[in-house]
Amino acid sequence: MDDLVSIWQGAMQVFVVGFPPLLQSLLFWVFAALVVHVCQQLVEHTAYSVDPSSRRISASHASLCIGSIVWALDVVGLFLYNELSHHVLELVPALSGLVIMVVSARLTIPTLSTGASKRRIALASLWLAMGTLAGHFTITSSHVQSFGQINLPATVLSLGIATGISCYCAIRHRAAKLSVLTPRYRAQNWADKLLCGGAILVLHWLLVNTFAMHLGDPEGASDGAALLFVMLVFAMAVAMEHLSNLRSDAGRQQLLRRGLSMMRTSALAHNAHSDIQQSLIADHLDRLLHPDNLALHFQPIIHTQRSGVQLEALLRLTDTTLGRINPETFLLVCELQGKTAEVDRMIVCNALDHLCHWRAQGMDAVSISVNVAPVTLMHESFAPWLGLQLAQRALPPRTLKLEMTEHAVIALGPQMVAAISALSALGVAVLMDDFGAGYSSLGMLAELPIAGIKCDRLFVRQLPHDRRRQKLLRHISSLARDLGLSVVVEGVETPEELRALAAAGLHHIQGYLFSRPIAAPDVPNWHRTQLQSQRAALQALLHTPGSGRDSDTSFVPTQPSTPWASGA
């Protein structure tokens, strides 16, 4: 024990540079907390990017700014100490230290901003800490008496504190993002930044005591000091300029997401909250993209005058960390990450596996429909791949229908025509989903080789009391019949709506009135025990006069339709 005490006392004697005076310490503390705040804003902007290109660009800009501002903080800190305040740093070592700090930030910021693994965050924090220490030692190399005389306790404490600051900030940043989805996590606040600012003050004092320094009167030239001052101002200006551009870049990314969302979804909110959700999904996307995680529910599509039933596959995702995930948001993130074709093929395979299992149980009259994105359908290998998947499961092509949003079908024109024609030749029908929700083009109905349309739930809103909608649906029914197209109406929730659709000549319906989405394992039992009774009840509703809503409460939805009923 005495030996350990002697060693510690001997090590402490190397702390030849005293702790800075109180006023300077407080000013540096505040400055350090502001630097932490600026760095956090830069990291957040990188983290809230979703597509890989935006993430790379944001990480590059953030690394340059963070490296510059940390370098500026380190240089300013050297003027805190009476023993060093009159010394002039040499330009080449100082600029070399700047390069080292920027490079170490560039190598670690992507992981620290978007990493989902605490182990990877810890390793990245250690690497960033080592880069910061190496940059500091390069800056002050001209004032070190001998790199062989090292204060071991100061070195170990410096590395530990630097790693701890980086790791703590990254984990708190991760928790702040997750706090948007679950109350288990706490958002960041100024207490965190002040804590880190105080730790940086202690860290800087330990760093200047790591090696024995040349103390006394300087012999430097004033030109070097002037150049360093210019570089210091430049580093701060770079950071401030990029901070001022964050809002504009965030707006650009939001426009990109809004444009891509039109290709597949129609009701996503675009705000800061949704941006954070999308970035969290992007962080965990590699883990989520597994067939076992892509659970499917199936909502029946029934014809009121014919037998058989079609089931639309609806995606459901629940993650242990992120909780319940909106399928539309998940699919938009896949679009931005370039993973759309991969996830669509997984969903199609999942749906075909379920269909194959059901047909083995005697459900021969069941068919399925699956939503796919334009990029998936238009890939030259998709039709041959789909034919192979159907053949491997011995499934007739007529048992599968693919749905495309109206936006995508119309916007992509001739390319889409060729892709749909290839699928039609295979025997797989393609339907135009969300018909009427956007910029419907009647001319495209004649041009596209689609098999049918699905009218958006917008058509049934106030339908029993809206004569204009009733007339519109009658014309759609007549037009579709003349063109040989099937028509499905979504969002049917009341008996009045059902009767109004029947009067318009539309008998294919989908909605809570007949059935809510059913988990895939429960479909066989539903088909065996409930399908016929629900079909009979539907027929009774069609022939029951009166208000309807009170005539059969078993079919009245307890809650309105939600985005969770959106197709996969």
LINZIHU-V100714 format. One record per pair of residues at least 24 apart in sequence whose ideal C-beta (glycine too) atoms are under 6 Angstrom apart, sorted by the first residue. I is the first residue (numbers start at 0). GAP is how many residues later the second one is. D is the distance in Angstrom with one decimal. If there is no record, write none. Layout:
# LINZIHU-V100714
I GAP D
I GAP D
This chain:
# LINZIHU-V100714
10 140 6.0
10 142 4.7
13 137 4.0
14 194 4.6
16 64 5.3
16 66 5.1
16 191 5.0
16 192 5.3
18 186 5.6
19 60 3.8
19 61 5.7
23 56 4.7
27 52 5.8
27 173 5.6
28 168 5.0
28 169 5.8
28 172 5.2
31 165 3.8
31 168 4.1
32 160 4.7
32 161 5.1
32 164 3.3
34 34 5.6
34 38 5.1
35 157 4.6
35 160 4.6
35 161 6.0
36 156 5.2
38 27 5.1
41 24 5.8
42 70 4.6
44 201 4.9
45 67 4.3
46 66 4.2
46 67 5.4
46 232 5.5
47 227 5.1
47 231 4.5
49 228 4.8
49 229 5.7
49 232 4.8
49 283 5.8
49 286 4.4
50 285 3.9
53 199 5.6
58 50 5.1
58 51 4.8
60 181 5.4
61 47 5.5
62 42 4.1
62 43 3.8
62 46 5.0
63 38 5.8
64 173 6.0
64 174 4.3
64 177 4.6
65 39 4.8
66 34 4.2
66 35 3.2
66 38 4.3
67 167 3.7
67 170 5.2
67 171 5.7
68 170 4.4
69 31 5.5
70 27 4.6
70 30 4.9
70 164 5.9
71 160 5.3
71 163 4.5
71 164 5.5
73 62 5.5
74 157 5.9
76 127 4.4
82 132 4.9
85 132 5.5
86 131 4.5
87 130 5.3
87 132 2.9
87 136 5.3
87 137 4.8
88 139 5.8
89 52 4.6
90 133 5.2
90 136 5.3
92 45 5.5
92 46 5.8
92 48 4.9
92 49 5.7
93 45 5.2
93 134 5.7
95 42 4.9
96 38 4.2
96 41 4.1
96 42 3.6
99 34 5.4
99 35 4.0
99 38 5.9
100 34 4.0
103 24 5.6
103 27 2.3
111 58 4.3
113 169 5.0
115 167 4.7
115 168 5.1
120 49 4.8
121 45 5.5
124 38 5.1
124 41 3.8
124 42 3.8
125 37 5.0
127 38 4.9
128 30 5.9
128 33 3.5
128 34 4.2
128 37 5.7
131 30 5.5
135 71 5.2
142 70 5.1
142 71 5.0
143 67 4.4
144 67 4.4
144 69 5.7
148 63 4.8
150 58 5.8
150 59 5.5
153 52 4.7
153 55 4.9
153 56 4.8
154 55 5.3
156 49 5.3
157 48 4.5
157 49 5.4
160 38 5.7
160 42 4.6
161 41 5.9
164 31 5.4
164 34 5.3
176 99 5.8
176 103 5.6
179 96 4.7
180 141 5.7
180 142 5.4
181 141 5.6
259 75 5.0
260 71 5.4
261 145 4.8
262 111 5.8
262 145 4.9
263 67 5.9
263 109 5.2
263 141 5.8
264 63 4.2
265 168 6.0
265 171 5.5
266 296 5.7
267 60 5.5
276 52 5.8
277 55 5.1
279 42 5.9
280 49 5.8
280 52 4.5
281 51 5.3
284 52 5.9
290 55 5.1
290 59 5.9
293 52 5.6
293 53 5.8
293 56 5.9
295 54 5.5
295 224 5.1
296 220 3.9
296 222 5.4
297 220 5.5
297 225 5.7
298 218 4.3
299 215 4.8
300 187 5.7
300 209 4.5
301 212 5.4
302 204 5.4
302 205 5.3
303 203 4.5
304 202 5.3
307 57 4.2
308 57 5.9
309 57 4.9
310 57 5.1
311 57 4.8
311 255 6.0
312 38 4.4
312 57 4.8
312 255 5.3
313 203 5.2
313 253 5.9
313 254 5.9
314 253 3.6
326 239 5.7
327 235 5.8
327 238 5.2
339 33 4.7
339 35 5.2
340 34 5.9
340 35 4.7
340 38 6.0
343 28 4.9
343 29 5.8
343 32 4.0
346 221 4.8
351 37 5.8
351 41 5.7
353 166 5.0
355 37 4.3
360 163 5.5
362 164 5.6
366 32 4.5
368 32 4.1
368 34 5.5
370 32 4.7
370 196 3.7
370 197 5.2
371 30 5.3
373 34 4.3
373 38 5.5
376 42 5.0
377 37 5.6
377 41 4.5
382 39 4.2
382 40 5.5
382 43 5.6
386 39 5.2
396 29 5.6
396 30 3.1
396 31 4.9
399 28 5.4
400 28 4.7
400 30 5.8
401 28 5.0
402 28 4.8
402 30 4.2
404 28 5.2
404 29 5.1
405 26 5.6
405 28 4.9
405 29 5.4
405 32 5.2
406 31 5.1
409 31 5.3
409 34 5.3
419 29 5.1
420 28 5.2
423 25 5.1
451 33 4.9
451 34 3.3
452 32 5.9
452 34 5.8
453 34 4.5
453 36 5.8
454 34 4.7
456 33 4.9
456 34 2.6
459 31 5.4
459 32 5.9
459 37 4.9
462 34 5.2
462 37 4.8
463 32 3.8
463 36 5.0
472 31 4.1
473 30 4.5
476 27 5.4
476 28 4.1
476 29 5.2
490 70 5.7
492 64 5.1
493 55 5.8
494 46 4.5
494 53 3.2
495 52 4.6
497 43 6.0
501 40 5.8
511 45 3.7
512 42 5.0
